[in-house]
Amino acid sequence: MSKETDNGNLAAYPRDTNQTYATGYDGLTKRELFAAMVLQGFITHYGETTDSLASWAVRDADDLLKELAK
């Protein structure tokens, strides 16, 4: 597993370890959050979404994580 993949699977908003939460749910990963933000921009620009735009959003999120890992 690459460094950016590991980083992308971390929680986007880590929870406070001093708080009690339901177990098994840590919310969105960084990768999911970045992909959602990119897709939101695509939808704003193009007015709709398609499977290819969703794929591009995930690829762009992965590219961002690779860049951040440098």
For each residue, the residues with C-beta under 8 A, 3 or more apart:
1: 5 6
2: 5 6 69
3: 6 7 69
4: 7 8 62 65 66 68 69
5: 1 2 8 9 65
6: 1 2 3 9 10
7: 3 4 10 30 65 68 69
8: 4 5 29 30 31 34 61 62 65
9: 5 6 29 30 31
10: 6 7 14 29 30
11: 14 15 26 27 28 29 30
12: 27 28 29 30 32 33
13: 27 28
14: 10 11 26
15: 11 19 21 26 27
16: 19
17:
18:
19: 15 16
20:
21: 15 25
22: 25
23:
24:
25: 21 22
26: 11 14 15
27: 11 12 13 15
28: 11 12 13 32 33 36
29: 8 9 10 11 12 32 33
30: 7 8 9 10 11 12 33 34 65
31: 8 9 34 35 58 61 62 65
32: 12 28 29 35 36 61
33: 12 28 29 30 36 37
34: 8 30 31 37 38 60 61 64 65
35: 31 32 38 39 57 58 60 61
36: 28 32 33 39 40 57
37: 33 34 40 41
38: 34 35 41 42 56 57 60 61
39: 35 36 42 43 49 53 54 57
40: 36 37 43 44
41: 37 38 44 45
42: 38 39 45 46 49 53 56 57
43: 39 40 46 47 48 49 53
44: 40 41
45: 41 42
46: 42 43 49 53
47: 43
48: 43
49: 39 42 43 46 53 54
50: 53 54
51: 54 55
52: 55 56
53: 39 42 43 46 49 50 56 57
54: 39 49 50 51 57 58
55: 51 52 58 59
56: 38 42 52 53 59 60
57: 35 36 38 39 42 53 54 60 61
58: 31 35 54 55 61 62
59: 55 56 62 63
60: 34 35 38 56 57 63 64
61: 8 31 32 34 35 38 57 58 64 65
62: 4 8 31 58 59 65 66
63: 59 60 66 67
64: 34 60 61 67 68
65: 4 5 7 8 30 31 34 61 62 68 69
66: 4 62 63 69 70
67: 63 64 70
68: 4 7 64 65
69: 2 3 4 7 65 66
70: 66 67
